[in-house]
Amino acid sequence: MVDMRRIIVVFLFNFYLKLSMCTSVDMRLVALRKACVAETGIDEAFVEKVDAEKVLVDDRTLKCYIMCIMKHCGAMSDDGIVDIESVVSNLTDEMKEKLEPIVRACGAKVGADHCETAWLTHSCFLEKGPDVYVFV
């Protein structure tokens, strides 16, 4: 006969583990957003609006904010080169199935400078996958 206490303990442990992993990712994203808001001087309300509406307007500060996020995640080098493998490796397992094909289809775009390169790359991600695009 199966010991119900064991099942409950295993269930609670797995639940806690998944919850802590989500919290860890969420906390990293919050810290990343705060760091890049501070570095670029972008209005946090503007970032929240872009996040809610999923519209990457042609705005210099937004472009540099996206570049900041990409550089902090290791998805863009100090030379402004987008590393698609790094973009993919930053995706959670749940996100990879839907987003990896989009990331690979877009590849790395090249703009006039690092900020525009990041923005063009993310604009492609949004264009090809508006329903699954994630803005930090």
N, C-alpha and C positions, 0 to 999 in steps of 0.2 A: 504494500500500500504506500502511496506517495505521502510524504510528510508535507502538509499544507504550509506549515511554518517555513519550511525551506523554500517552497515556491514563492511565498510572499516576500521573503528576504531577498531572493534572487531578483524578483520583479522590482522591488523597491531600489535595489542596488543599480539595476540597469536604468531605471527611470532617473535616478539621481545622476548617474554618469552622463546620460544624454542631456539632462537639464544643465549640468555643469559645463558640458562642452558648448552648448548653445550660449550660455551666459559668458563663457570665455570668449567666444567669437564676437558676441554683441559688445562686450567690454572693449575688445581690441578695436572694433569699428568706431565706437564712441571716442576712444582715445585718438585714433587716426584722424577722425573728422575734426576734433578739437585742435590737434596739432596743425593741420593744414589750414583751418580757418585762421589760426593765429599767424601762420607763416605768410599767407597770401593777403590777409586783410579783407577777405570776402565776408559779406554780411551773412551770418548764420541763417537768418530768415530766408535769404535768397537760396541758400543751399537746401533748406527744407522744402521750399517751393519747387525747386528743380527736382528734388527727390519725389515729391508728391505728384507732380505733373508729368514727369519723365520727358522733359523738353530741354535739350541742350542748346540753349540760345547762344548766339555768336557774341560772347562777352569775354573780354580779355582776362578778367579776374577769375571767371569760371574756368577758362582754359587752363590757367596756371594752378588753380585748385585741383583740377583733375590730374595735372602733371605731378603735383605734390603727392597726391594719393598714390599714383603709380610708382613714383620714386621710393616712397616709404615702404611700399609692398614689394619692392625689388622687381617690379614689372617694367621699369624704365631705368636705363643706366644714367650715370651722370653726364654722358655724352648725348642723351636724348634719344637713345635707341630703344624701341619697345621690344621686350623679350616675350614673345607669345607663349613660350613654354612656361615661363614664370607666371604669366596671366592664368594659364590653365592650372598650374600647381596651386595657385591661391584660391581656386574654387573649392567649395566644400563638395563632398561626395554627392550630396543631393543636387547640387547645382551643375555638376559636370555633365550629366546626361543631356541636359537641355542647352547649356551654354557653350560647352566645348566646341560643338560643330560651328556655332556662330563665330566664336573667337577665331577659329582656324580659317573659316571662310573670309573673314575680314582681313586677317593678317595684321601687320603693322603698317599703319599709314605714316606718311612723312609730310610734315608741314613746314612752314617758314622758320619755326623755332620749336623748342621743346614743348612749350605750352600748346601750340597749335597741333603738334604731332599727337599729343595725348588726347586732345579734344576730337581730332579727326578720327582717331582710332575708336574712341568711345562712341562717337556719333555713328560709326558703322555698326558697332555692337547694338546700339539702340535701334537703328534702322532695320537691321536684319532680325532682331528679336525683341520687338517692343513689349511683348507680353511677359518676357522673362528677364529683361534688362534690370540690373541691380545698380543703383547709384549710391555711393557711400557718402 
